[in-house]
């Protein structure tokens, strides 16, 4: 049963970290419904590391270009401003770094309050319902009546602006609320700025790296785990990486087909069930 729980929690982390359904919201509801404690310390750290590997696998070419661009800039620090103007990969790295500022400020300012609110299942359910609304807006932006004007096409990631990055970083900060999907909110914000769907997704998952690393640091501060749990943590990380890679590729495919709103119906049903659960005091 222990190994089954390890694999189940790792698969859940890998799926919900990238699919727009809120991993933190699902872990909270799982804990409430089945009395399962949320992953702690080293195990949780390794699950997050596994999902981080998934991001690097899917976007390896983009990350490599950014590394090369940063290396060039470090060799010529006096010409960084000029390089920023002509190197979109260096700009992407700089803008992603800046975009973490509003994310961090929101997390520091409201993180504890949102965690306190999340003890109520109904609050998580209400956030899931809001998340459903975000996904329905995303559908309208991509294939509905709000989609881009053909005469004013959406911009590729090479044309990312600082204002885009700040808005998407702010949207990522909203993901501190359990029940609000980080990927769903950031992709929607990116498309709202006028980015192409795949560009919005790419920047969303570039931003996922400092967000996941931040979660790792926070959990490291909580302490470690006995060596008895090390094997469980390693296996969990591998499962989370594999499932996360598949989930991320699936998200990108559904985004291209304009079908991410299907998760909106799921979030609406789950959120409504959680609110009813709280109201009737099951």
For each residue, the residues with C-beta under 8 A, 3 or more apart:
1: 4 5
2: 5 6 232
3: 6 7 232 235
4: 1 7 8
5: 1 2 8 9 36
6: 2 3 9 10 43 232 235 236 239
7: 3 4 10 11 235 236 239
8: 4 5 11 12
9: 5 6 12 13 36 39 43 47 236
10: 6 7 13 14 47 50 235 236 237 238 239 240 243
11: 7 8 14 15 239 240 243
12: 8 9 15 16 23 26 27 30
13: 9 10 16 17 23 27 39 47 48 50 51 236 240 243 244
14: 10 11 17 18 47 50 51 54 239 240 241 242 243 244 245 246 247
15: 11 12 18 19 243 244 247
16: 12 13 19 21 22 23 26 27
17: 13 14 23 51 54 183 212 240 244 247
18: 14 15 51 54 183 205 244 247 248 251
19: 15 16 181 183 247 250 251 263
20: 131 134 135 181 183 184 187 251 260 263 267
21: 16 25 26 128 131 181 184 263 266 267 270
22: 16 25 26 127 128 131 175 178 179 180 181 182 267
23: 12 13 16 17 26 27
24: 27 28 118 178 179
25: 21 22 28 29 124 127 128 131 178 179 180
26: 12 16 21 22 23 29 30
27: 12 13 16 23 24 30 31 38 39
28: 24 25 31 32 38 118 121 124 178
29: 25 26 32 33 121 124 270 274
30: 12 26 27 33 34 36 38
31: 27 28 34 35 36 37 38
32: 28 29 121 277
33: 29 30
34: 30 31
35: 31
36: 5 9 30 31
37: 31 40
38: 27 28 30 31 44
39: 9 13 27 43 44 47 236
40: 37 43 44 222 225
41: 44 45 219 222 223 224 225
42: 45 46 224 225 229 230 233
43: 6 9 39 40 46 47 225 229 232 233 236
44: 38 39 40 41 47 48 219
45: 41 42 48 49 216 219 220 233
46: 42 43 49 50 233 234 236 237 240
47: 9 10 13 14 39 43 44 50 51 233 236 237 240
48: 13 44 45 51 52 212 215 216 219 240
49: 45 46 52 53 216 237 240
50: 10 13 14 46 47 53 54 236 237 238 239 240 241 244
51: 13 14 17 18 47 48 54 55 212 240 241 244
52: 48 49 55 56 208 209 212 213 216
53: 49 50 56 57 237 241 244 245
54: 14 17 18 50 51 57 58 240 241 242 244 245 247 248
55: 51 52 58 59 205 208 209 212 244 248
56: 52 53 59 60 63 209
57: 53 54 60 241 245
58: 54 55 205 245 248 249 252
59: 55 56 62 63 202 205 206
60: 56 57 63 64
61: 64 65
62: 59 65 66 89 92 202 206
63: 56 59 60 66 67 206
64: 60 61 67 68
65: 61 62 68 69 89
66: 62 63 69 70 89 90 92 93 206
67: 63 64 70 71
68: 64 65 71 72 89
69: 65 66 72 73 83 87 89 90 92 93
70: 66 67 73 74 90 93
71: 67 68 74 75
72: 68 69 75 76 83 87 90
73: 69 70 76 77 80 83 87 90
74: 70 71 77
75: 71 72
76: 72 73 79 80 83
77: 73 74 80
78:
79: 76 82 83
80: 73 76 77 83 84 90
81: 84 85
82: 79 85 86
83: 69 72 73 76 79 80 86 87 90
84: 80 81 87 90 91 94
85: 81 82
86: 82 83
87: 69 72 73 83 84 90 91
88: 91 92 157 158 159 160
89: 62 65 66 68 69 92 93
90: 66 69 70 72 73 80 83 84 87 93 94
91: 84 87 88 94 95 160
92: 62 66 69 88 89 95 96 157 160 203 206
93: 66 69 70 89 90 96 97
94: 84 90 91 97 98
95: 91 92 98 99 160 161 162 164 165
96: 92 93 99 100 165 203 206 207 209 210
97: 93 94 100 210
98: 94 95 101 162 165 166 169
99: 95 96 102 103 165 166 168 169 172 207
100: 96 97 103 104 169 207 210 211
101: 98 104 105 169
102: 99 105 106 166 169 170 172 173
103: 99 100 106 107 169 170 172 173 207 210 211
104: 100 101 107 108 173 214
105: 101 102 108 109 173
106: 102 103 109 110 111 170 173 174 176
107: 103 104 110 111 173 176 214
108: 104 105 111
109: 105 106
110: 106 107 113 114 176
111: 106 107 108 114 115 176
112: 115 116
113: 110 116 117
114: 110 111 117 118 176 177 178
115: 111 112 118 119 178
116: 112 113 119
117: 113 114 120 123
118: 24 28 114 115 123 124 177 178 179
119: 115 116 123
120: 117 123 124 278
121: 28 29 32 124 125 274 277 278
122: 125 126 274 275 277 278 279
123: 117 118 119 120 126 127 178 179 278
124: 25 28 29 118 120 121 127 128 178 179 271 274
125: 121 122 128 129 179 270 271 272 273 274 275 276 277 278
126: 122 123 129 130 179 271 275
127: 22 25 123 124 130 131 177 178 179 180 271
128: 21 22 25 124 125 131 132 179 267 268 270 271 274
129: 125 126 132 133 267 268 271 272 275
130: 126 127 133 134 179 180
131: 20 21 22 25 127 128 134 135 179 180 181 184 185 264 267 271
132: 128 129 135 136 264 265 267 268 271
133: 129 130 136 137 264
134: 20 130 131 137 138 180 181 184 185 188 264
135: 20 131 132 138 139 181 184 188 260 261 263 264 267
136: 132 133 139 140 261 264
137: 133 134 140 141 188
138: 134 135 141 142 184 187 188 191 260 261
139: 135 136 142 143 144 258 260 261 264
140: 136 137 143 144 145 146 147
141: 137 138 144 146 147 188 191 192
142: 138 139 147 191 197 255 258
143: 139 140 147 258
144: 139 140 141 147
145: 140
146: 140 141
147: 140 141 142 143 144
148: 152 153 154 194
149: 152
150: 153
151:
152: 148 149 194
153: 148 150
154: 148 191 194 195 196 197 199
155: 159 160 194 195 196 199
156: 159 195 196 199
157: 88 92 160 195 196 198 199 202 203
158: 88
159: 88 155 156
160: 88 91 92 95 155 157 164 165 195 199 203
161: 95 164 165 193
162: 95 98 165 166
163: 166 167 193
164: 95 160 161 167 168 190 193 194 195 203
165: 95 96 98 99 160 161 162 168 169 203
166: 98 99 102 162 163 169 170
167: 163 164 170 171 189 192 193
168: 99 164 165 171 172 186 189 190 193 200 203 204 207
169: 98 99 100 101 102 103 165 166 172 173 207
170: 102 103 106 166 167 173 174 189
171: 167 168 174 175 185 186 188 189
172: 99 102 103 168 169 175 182 185 186 204 207 211
173: 102 103 104 105 106 107 169 170 176
174: 106 170 171 177 180 185
175: 22 171 172 180 181 182 185 186 211
176: 106 107 110 111 114 173 180
177: 114 118 127 174 180
178: 22 24 25 28 114 115 118 123 124 127
179: 22 24 25 118 123 124 125 126 127 128 130 131 271
180: 22 25 127 130 131 134 174 175 176 177 184 185
181: 19 20 21 22 131 134 135 175 184 185 267
182: 22 172 175 185 186 204 208 211
183: 17 18 19 20 186 187 204 205 208 251
184: 20 21 131 134 135 138 180 181 187 188 260 263
185: 131 134 171 172 174 175 180 181 182 188 189
186: 168 171 172 175 182 183 189 190 200 203 204 207
187: 20 138 183 184 190 191 197 200 201 204 255 260
188: 134 135 137 138 141 171 184 185 191 192 200
189: 167 168 170 171 185 186 192 193 200
190: 164 168 186 187 193 195 199 200 201 203 204
191: 138 141 142 154 187 188 194 195 197 200
192: 141 167 188 189
193: 161 163 164 167 168 189 190 200
194: 148 152 154 155 164 191
195: 154 155 156 157 160 164 190 191 199 200 203
196: 154 155 156 157 199 200
197: 142 154 187 191 200 201 255 256
198: 157 201 202 252 255 256
199: 154 155 156 157 160 190 195 196 202 203
200: 168 186 187 188 189 190 191 193 195 196 197 203 204
201: 187 190 197 198 204 205 251 252 255
202: 59 62 157 198 199 205 206
203: 92 96 157 160 164 165 168 186 190 195 199 200 206 207
204: 168 172 182 183 186 187 190 200 201 207 208
205: 18 55 58 59 183 201 202 208 209 248
206: 59 62 63 66 92 96 202 203 209
207: 96 99 100 103 168 169 172 186 203 204 210 211
208: 52 55 182 183 204 205 211 212
209: 52 55 56 96 205 206 212 213
210: 96 97 100 103 207 213 214
211: 100 103 172 175 182 207 208 214 215
212: 17 48 51 52 55 208 209 215 216
213: 52 209 210 216 217
214: 104 107 210 211 217 218
215: 48 211 212 218 219
216: 45 48 49 52 212 213 219 220
217: 213 214 220 221
218: 214 215 221 222
219: 41 44 45 48 215 216 222
220: 45 216 217
221: 217 218
222: 40 41 218 219
223: 41
224: 41 42
225: 40 41 42 43 229 230 233
226: 229 230
227: 230
228:
229: 42 43 225 226 232 233
230: 42 225 226 227 233 234
231: 234 235
232: 2 3 6 43 229 235 236
233: 42 43 45 46 47 225 229 230 236 237
234: 46 230 231 237 238
235: 3 6 7 10 231 232 238 239
236: 6 7 9 10 13 39 43 46 47 50 232 233 239 240
237: 10 46 47 49 50 53 233 234 240 241
238: 10 50 234 235 241 242
239: 6 7 10 11 14 50 235 236 242 243
240: 10 11 13 14 17 46 47 48 49 50 51 54 236 237 243 244
241: 14 50 51 53 54 57 237 238 244 245
242: 14 54 238 239 245 246
243: 10 11 13 14 15 239 240 246 247
244: 13 14 15 17 18 50 51 53 54 55 240 241 247 248
245: 14 53 54 57 58 241 242 248 249
246: 14 242 243 249 250
247: 14 15 17 18 19 54 243 244 250 251
248: 18 54 55 58 205 244 245 251 252
249: 58 245 246 252 253
250: 19 246 247 253 254
251: 18 19 20 183 201 247 248 254 255 260
252: 58 198 201 248 249 255 256
253: 249 250 256 257
254: 250 251 257 259 260 262
255: 142 187 197 198 201 251 252 258 259 260
256: 197 198 252 253
257: 253 254
258: 139 142 143 255 261
259: 254 255 262
260: 20 135 138 139 184 187 251 254 255 263 264
261: 135 136 138 139 258 264 265
262: 254 259 265 266
263: 19 20 21 135 184 260 266 267
264: 131 132 133 134 135 136 139 260 261 267 268
265: 132 261 262 268 269
266: 21 262 263 269 270
267: 20 21 22 128 129 131 132 135 181 263 264 270 271
268: 128 129 132 264 265 271 272
269: 265 266 272 273
270: 21 29 125 128 266 267 273 274
271: 124 125 126 127 128 129 131 132 179 267 268 274 275
272: 125 129 268 269 275 276
273: 125 269 270 276 277
274: 29 121 122 124 125 128 270 271 277 278
275: 122 125 126 129 271 272 278 279
276: 125 272 273 279 280
277: 32 121 122 125 273 274 280 282
278: 120 121 122 123 125 274 275 281
279: 122 275 276
280: 276 277
281: 278
282: 277
